[in-house]
Amino acid sequence: PLNEAQTNFLHIVSRNLTHLSTLVEDVLDVSRIDSGNVKIRMGTHDLLQTIQDACNALDMWAKSKEIEIVQTTEKIPQVQLDRDKITQVLNNLLSNAIKFTPKGGKITVTCEKADSGTVSVEVRDTGIGIAKENIPKLFRRFAQFGNQQGISGTGLGLCIAKDIVERHGGKMSVESRPEQGAAFSFTLPIQQPS
């Protein structure tokens, strides 16, 4: 049995190991991007189920901050994508939303058919938002700015997410204002060009 001090110490070690593991994975992903060794394994998948699974995986963390994750989706066809890579994109966007949304906030995940050939996924939060001058810097490597107090990250996640989306033939964008939350969205073609 562990006493309270030992339990707290183990929680600190666990958090630090998770942070270090994320850092190593992000650096390896950037290295793969630079060397052209990113492998996209396309298949026909249910994007709505992929979104549901990503939301479920992070729901406990959101609940620990009393943040509600709401999904608003419409029926869409199966999509050609690499499920693991798109899950990585969703995990990054949802994790950032949870990190930068204060206790009691809300995250809304929307998926809809955008036009005749694409679907759009949006992750919108009620968090601290991003200053207009920082938006162009968001997808740069190691980009971190604003009030980062108590919030850890590598500054690589959005760069990696954008690369994954673009390798799928999609685009990523963001809208935000300070203290009014942020909305990150990406599009994916329903069928990949042959």
Secondary structure, DSSP 4 states (H G I P E B T S, - for coil): ---HHHHHHHHHHHHHHHHHHHHHHHHHHHHHHHHT------EEE-HHHHHHHHHHHHHHHHHHTT-EEEEEE-----EEE-HHHHHHHHHHHHHHHHHTS-TT-EEEEEEEEEETTEEEEEEEE-SS---GGGGGGTTSTT---S--TT----S-HHHHHHHHHHHTT--EEEEE-TTS-EEEEEEEESS---
